[in-house]
Amino acid sequence: MNTLLRCGFTYQFPMDRHPDHAERSPYFDSLTEFTGLRTFDEDSPEFDGYDSWLEDGYVQPPLLYCDAGTDLWRRMVASGELRGPDAAPLRPVPLIDVVRDIAVAAEKEQDRDLIGLWYSFGCETLLGGPAGCPYDIDELIAMTAVQDLRAVVRRTEALSLAESSPYASPVEFADDQDLESWWWQL
């Protein structure tokens, strides 16, 4: 939770700052354990499962939490509880940036297995998706996140772990200009 708070993914408030606290104070005052605040009507035709359970926030008394981009977050922005960068619309973060951050943290923890696992997914997955990687080798070489990730893999000698992963992309038949071949050449 501390990491989520520090990165601005989750926000924490006293429970009485919830926009509905004044009109629902007996409910909030009765909460004594972790509770998701979204209620569901399973009989409603609009009920589509429990995937949205975080949208209205959650409490771990005496604190209220909301994740960035949720319904409660938007209400907290509208009420002025969140301002400045905390109120800015969310922007997508490229997967390669997330994987780089995971690898850097894993290196500090000396977790070579985690580094190898993530690297094993290859550039097609980490930089592309179903349509493949939209970059050429020169563009990948210039990307800071790619440079940083590959440096961590080299320093930790995690390439052998990546190569032995069941998620690794085979490159036996690729030519030297193939992105996946380049990915495996550190």
Buried (B, 14 or more C-beta within 10 A) or exposed (E): EEEBEEEEEBBEBEBEEBBBBEEEEEEBEEBEEEBBBBEEEEEEEEEEEEEEEBBBBBBBBEEBBBBBEBBBBBBBBEEEBBEEEEBEEEEEEEBBBEBBBBBBBBBEEEBBEBBBBBBBBBBBBBBBEEEEBEBEBEEBEEBEBBEBBBBBBEEBEBBEBBBEBEEBBEBEEBEEEEBBBBBBEE
